[in-house]
Amino acid sequence: KKLVLEVAGSSRPWAAVRKKELAILRHLGFRACTPTARDLLDRLLRDSEMSLGKRSLRDSSAWDAESYAKCEKLSGFLLELGVCYDPEAIYGPGRPPLVAALASLLLALLALGAPRRCAEALQNPLRLLEDDSAGAAITEVAEAMRQRWCQEERRAASGGSGSA
């Protein structure tokens, strides 16, 4: 503090310091914001794609690019269904957006019959959820997404106009 006061030559330099800090952060492309569940899902998908790509070089039974693309689309769709039609489950009490992102990705992996190692690759993001009830929250959100998905499939099969 003393250094800033001496260099600035003013007794109230903090407004100028904050302004310069923000200018530096903007120049560096730093954006201070809260990521959405979609932002986190996109990051999880990018990370898993790199992880699976590295494994496919060594493993002939690796998930192919077409399966990965299906998973990407399905997990995004499931997340949108949840956000639009069951926001109480997605944004439940104190629930971080990572819960919805993980739930949609895990449900998509399960629905598409992904190899077990695909779900196991999500252990690091799961550890970020420090709460002991995180597993239950992910299960609850995934179940809400699954139920809405089934409801939309029944509506489409009966010829009714779908809401999704």
Disulfide bonds with the S-S distance in Angstrom:
none
